[in-house]
Amino acid sequence: MRIYVVDNGGQWTHREWRVLRELGVETKRIPNTTPFEDINDLDGLVLSGGAPRIGLSAEKMGNNREYLEKADYPILGICAGHQFMAIVFGGDAGPAEIPEFGETRVYVDEEDGLFRGLPETFIAWESHNDEVTRVPDAFSVLAHSDNCRVQAMKHHERPLYGLQFHPEVNNTEHGKDIFANFVEICREYERE
């Protein structure tokens, strides 16, 4: 099982890589300028968070658009990766009415594979001024918080997931379980 982490300059990208490694996944961090041809045979991909506002800036997101458009394996976008995913598929992202920093309660609206076996509500770690402001037509909202309508989303037909919060941070309850569920999604997709 090989799942790489695309480094978009986020402060916790190394934690995403570490959690995957702890789950027994072959993983490494790659720059977001890596050509798609170099990663087209993976089992999954994580698009990391990034510096402030980066998710709104296509030129700073390197080849993330190409990864999202061409990959035939599951992708998990986190924070900036989540926001950029929304933009690529016709949604929108921009300044949050109430930016979230620190612990926030997340409510699961639809369990789906990403939240399999998790409680309906849990504490997650947030660090964002921007958020998804319009969900793409091809996506469903999986979770929300009191101040953010789109804490998680999923494409209707492709295995593409986005999370506004940071499951890789120790303060997020069940964060490792979310990564384990994503690994299982990649495993199941591989078998299809």
C-alpha positions in Angstrom: 0.0 0.0 0.0 1.6 3.3 -1.1 0.0 6.6 -0.2 2.1 9.8 -0.7 1.6 13.2 1.0 1.8 16.2 -1.2 3.6 19.0 0.6 1.7 22.3 0.2 3.7 24.1 2.9 1.5 23.1 5.8 2.9 23.2 9.3 1.8 19.7 10.1 2.6 17.9 6.8 5.2 15.8 8.5 2.5 14.5 10.9 0.3 13.3 8.0 3.3 11.4 6.7 4.1 10.0 10.2 0.5 8.8 10.9 0.5 6.9 7.5 3.8 5.4 8.4 2.5 4.3 11.8 -0.4 2.6 10.0 2.1 0.5 8.0 1.7 2.4 4.7 4.7 3.0 2.4 4.7 6.8 2.3 6.8 9.8 1.6 6.4 13.6 1.3 6.6 15.0 -2.1 6.7 18.6 -3.3 3.5 19.9 -5.0 5.6 20.4 -8.2 6.1 16.7 -8.6 5.0 15.6 -12.1 1.9 13.5 -12.2 3.7 10.9 -14.2 5.9 10.2 -11.2 2.9 9.4 -8.9 0.4 7.8 -11.3 0.8 4.3 -9.8 0.0 5.1 -6.2 -2.8 3.6 -4.1 -3.8 7.0 -2.6 -2.7 10.6 -2.1 -3.0 13.2 0.7 -3.0 16.9 -0.3 -1.7 18.6 2.8 -2.6 21.9 4.3 -0.6 25.0 3.5 0.4 28.5 4.4 -2.5 31.0 5.0 -4.6 31.6 1.9 -2.7 29.0 -0.2 -5.8 27.0 -0.9 -7.3 30.0 -2.8 -4.2 30.4 -5.0 -3.9 28.0 -7.9 -0.3 29.1 -8.7 0.9 28.2 -5.1 -0.9 24.8 -5.2 1.6 23.5 -7.8 0.3 20.4 -9.6 -2.6 19.7 -7.2 -5.2 20.4 -10.0 -3.6 17.8 -12.3 -3.5 15.3 -9.4 -7.2 15.8 -8.8 -8.2 15.7 -12.4 -6.1 12.7 -13.5 -5.7 10.4 -10.5 -7.7 7.2 -10.6 -7.1 6.4 -6.9 -8.4 8.0 -3.7 -7.4 11.4 -2.6 -7.8 13.1 0.8 -7.5 16.9 0.8 -6.8 18.5 4.2 -7.4 22.2 5.0 -5.9 24.0 1.9 -6.1 20.7 0.0 -9.8 20.5 0.8 -10.4 24.2 -0.2 -8.5 23.8 -3.4 -10.4 20.6 -4.2 -13.7 22.5 -3.9 -12.4 25.2 -6.3 -11.2 22.7 -8.9 -14.6 21.0 -9.1 -16.6 24.2 -9.5 -17.3 25.1 -5.9 -15.7 28.0 -4.1 -13.6 28.8 -1.0 -12.9 32.1 0.7 -12.7 34.0 4.0 -14.6 32.3 6.8 -17.3 34.3 8.6 -15.8 33.0 11.8 -12.2 31.6 11.4 -11.5 28.6 13.6 -8.3 28.0 15.6 -7.8 25.3 18.2 -10.4 22.8 19.4 -13.8 22.7 17.7 -16.6 20.2 17.9 -17.3 18.5 14.6 -20.7 16.8 13.8 -20.8 13.9 11.4 -23.8 14.3 9.0 -23.0 11.2 6.9 -20.8 8.4 8.2 -19.6 7.2 4.8 -16.2 5.4 4.7 -14.1 8.2 6.1 -16.0 8.3 9.5 -16.8 4.6 9.7 -17.0 3.5 13.3 -16.6 7.0 14.7 -19.0 8.8 17.1 -21.4 11.3 15.6 -19.5 14.1 17.2 -15.9 14.6 18.3 -13.3 17.3 19.0 -11.1 18.3 16.0 -8.2 20.7 15.7 -8.7 23.7 13.4 -6.4 26.3 11.9 -8.1 28.2 9.1 -9.1 31.7 8.0 -10.6 30.3 4.8 -13.2 27.6 4.2 -15.3 26.1 1.5 -18.1 28.6 0.8 -19.9 26.7 -2.0 -19.8 22.9 -2.2 -19.3 21.6 -5.8 -22.4 20.0 -7.3 -20.6 16.6 -7.5 -19.9 16.6 -3.7 -21.9 15.9 -0.6 -21.2 17.4 2.9 -20.2 14.7 5.4 -19.6 16.9 8.5 -20.0 20.4 9.9 -19.2 22.5 13.0 -21.0 25.3 14.6 -19.0 27.9 12.6 -18.2 25.9 9.4 -20.8 24.3 7.2 -18.3 22.1 5.4 -15.9 20.3 7.7 -15.8 17.3 5.4 -17.0 16.5 1.9 -17.0 13.6 -0.6 -17.3 13.4 -4.4 -20.5 11.4 -5.4 -18.7 9.2 -7.9 -14.9 9.3 -7.3 -13.1 8.5 -4.1 -12.2 12.2 -3.4 -12.5 13.4 0.2 -11.9 16.8 1.8 -11.4 17.7 5.5 -11.3 21.3 6.8 -9.9 20.2 10.2 -6.6 18.5 10.9 -6.9 14.7 11.7 -3.1 14.4 11.9 -2.9 16.6 15.0 -2.9 14.8 18.4 -5.7 17.2 19.6 -8.1 15.7 17.1 -10.1 12.9 18.6 -10.1 9.8 16.4 -7.7 11.4 13.9 -5.7 8.3 13.5 -8.9 6.3 12.9 -9.8 8.7 10.1 -6.5 8.1 8.5 -7.0 4.3 9.0 -10.4 4.6 7.3 -8.8 6.4 4.4 -6.2 3.7 4.1 -9.0 1.1 4.0 -10.8 3.2 1.3 -7.6 3.0 -0.7 -7.4 -0.8 -0.1 -11.0 -1.4 -1.1 -10.7 0.8 -4.2 -7.6 -1.2 -5.2 -9.7 -4.4 -5.1 -12.4 -3.1 -7.4 
